[in-house]
Amino acid sequence: MDVPVSEGTRVYLNFSVSLEDGSEVDSNFGGEPVDFAVGDGSLLPGFERCIFGMHPGQRQVYTVLPEDAFGQPNDNNVQVIPRSHFDDDVELEIGLVFSFADAGGGELPGLIVSFDDEEVTVDFNHPLAGRTILFDVHIHRVEPTELH
């Protein structure tokens, strides 16, 4: 049964995510395919739209613009936090990623972009915000499914 990727399907695939300079961010090539149900939130909608209509056995590399991937950086996501909010024994470094509690009690990673004795500037934008992504995908199997 040759079912294309569409709403109401489960997709088994290998993928890689790379930047335009060719540096690989993530990949599961060389491993077992992962699977997801279309629309379940496992894949960003911009990535999901790329593979609609693909059939088992097909492989394609897509260029995904920031708006359809991780969005553009938002200046409101760069926060200045008093240095006193960090333990005295914490050695801060530019580029260090800290985990912060968000309003809902979850964890939110933040990148230290600058600091002094008084303040620490933390960037909470996704690390790939503003980046064009190369999405290499190989579809192995597509089968009808129902979302519950």
C-alpha positions as CSV (number, residue, x, y, z in Angstrom):
1,M,0.0,0.0,0.0
2,D,1.6,3.2,-1.2
3,V,0.2,5.9,1.1
4,P,1.6,9.5,0.8
5,V,2.3,11.6,3.9
6,S,-0.9,13.4,4.8
7,E,-3.3,14.2,7.6
8,G,-4.2,10.9,9.3
9,T,-1.0,9.1,8.7
10,R,1.9,7.8,10.8
11,V,5.3,8.4,9.2
12,Y,8.5,6.5,9.8
13,L,11.6,8.5,8.7
14,N,15.2,9.3,9.1
15,F,16.2,13.0,9.1
16,S,18.9,15.5,9.6
17,V,18.8,19.2,10.4
18,S,21.7,21.3,9.2
19,L,22.6,24.9,8.9
20,E,23.3,26.5,5.5
21,D,27.1,26.2,6.1
22,G,26.6,22.5,6.2
23,S,27.1,22.1,10.0
24,E,24.8,19.3,11.3
25,V,22.6,20.2,14.3
26,D,20.8,16.8,14.6
27,S,20.5,13.6,12.7
28,N,19.2,10.1,13.2
29,F,20.6,8.7,9.9
30,G,22.6,5.6,10.7
31,G,20.0,4.7,13.3
32,E,16.5,3.3,13.3
33,P,13.8,5.5,11.8
34,V,11.6,7.6,14.2
35,D,7.9,7.7,13.8
36,F,5.2,10.3,14.5
37,A,1.6,10.9,13.7
38,V,1.0,13.9,11.4
39,G,-0.4,16.7,13.5
40,D,0.7,15.4,16.9
41,G,3.2,18.2,17.4
42,S,6.3,16.1,17.2
43,L,7.5,18.0,14.1
44,L,7.3,21.8,13.7
45,P,4.5,22.6,11.2
46,G,7.0,24.1,8.7
47,F,8.9,20.8,8.6
48,E,5.7,18.8,8.5
49,R,4.4,20.8,5.5
50,C,7.6,19.9,3.6
51,I,7.0,16.2,3.7
52,F,3.3,16.3,2.7
53,G,2.8,14.2,-0.4
54,M,6.1,12.3,0.0
55,H,5.9,8.5,-0.5
56,P,7.9,5.7,1.1
57,G,11.4,5.4,-0.3
58,Q,11.6,9.1,-1.2
59,R,14.4,11.2,0.1
60,Q,14.6,15.0,-0.2
61,V,16.5,18.0,1.2
62,Y,14.3,21.0,2.0
63,T,15.4,24.6,2.7
64,V,13.2,25.8,5.6
65,L,13.2,29.6,6.2
66,P,13.4,30.8,9.8
67,E,9.6,31.8,9.8
68,D,8.8,28.1,9.1
69,A,11.4,26.7,11.4
70,F,12.4,28.2,14.8
71,G,11.2,31.8,14.1
72,Q,13.1,35.0,14.1
73,P,14.9,36.2,17.3
74,N,12.7,38.3,19.5
75,D,14.4,41.2,21.4
76,N,11.8,40.6,24.2
77,N,13.4,37.2,24.8
78,V,16.7,38.8,25.9
79,Q,16.4,39.5,29.6
80,V,18.6,41.3,32.1
81,I,18.7,39.5,35.4
82,P,20.3,40.8,38.6
83,R,23.6,39.0,39.3
84,S,22.3,38.3,42.8
85,H,19.8,35.8,41.3
86,F,22.8,33.5,40.6
87,D,24.6,31.6,43.3
88,D,27.9,33.2,44.3
89,D,29.8,30.0,43.5
90,V,28.5,29.9,39.9
91,E,31.2,30.8,37.4
92,L,29.5,32.7,34.6
93,E,30.8,32.4,31.1
94,I,29.5,33.9,27.8
95,G,27.9,31.1,25.9
96,L,27.0,29.1,29.0
97,V,23.4,27.7,28.9
98,F,21.5,27.8,32.2
99,S,18.2,26.2,33.0
100,F,15.6,28.6,34.4
101,A,12.1,28.0,35.7
102,D,9.3,29.4,33.5
103,A,6.0,30.7,34.7
104,G,4.4,27.3,34.4
105,G,7.0,25.5,36.5
106,G,8.8,24.0,33.4
107,E,12.4,24.5,32.4
108,L,13.5,27.2,30.0
109,P,17.1,27.2,28.7
110,G,18.8,30.6,28.5
111,L,22.2,31.6,27.0
112,I,24.5,33.9,28.9
113,V,25.4,36.7,26.4
114,S,27.0,39.2,28.8
115,F,27.5,39.8,32.5
116,D,29.2,42.1,35.0
117,D,29.1,42.3,38.8
118,E,25.6,43.7,38.8
119,E,23.7,42.2,35.9
120,V,23.5,39.1,33.7
121,T,22.0,39.3,30.2
122,V,20.3,36.1,29.1
123,D,19.0,35.2,25.7
124,F,15.9,32.9,25.8
125,N,15.5,32.8,22.0
126,H,15.7,29.3,20.5
127,P,19.4,28.8,19.5
128,L,18.3,28.2,15.9
129,A,16.1,31.3,15.7
130,G,16.8,33.4,12.7
131,R,18.6,30.5,10.9
132,T,17.6,28.9,7.6
133,I,17.5,25.1,8.1
134,L,18.3,22.3,5.7
135,F,15.9,19.5,6.4
136,D,17.1,16.2,4.9
137,V,14.4,13.5,5.2
138,H,14.1,9.9,4.0
139,I,10.6,8.5,4.3
140,H,10.6,4.7,5.1
141,R,7.0,3.9,5.8
142,V,3.6,5.7,5.8
143,E,0.5,4.1,7.3
144,P,-3.0,5.4,8.0
145,T,-3.7,6.2,11.7
146,E,-6.1,8.0,13.9
147,L,-5.2,10.7,16.4
148,H,-6.9,10.3,19.7
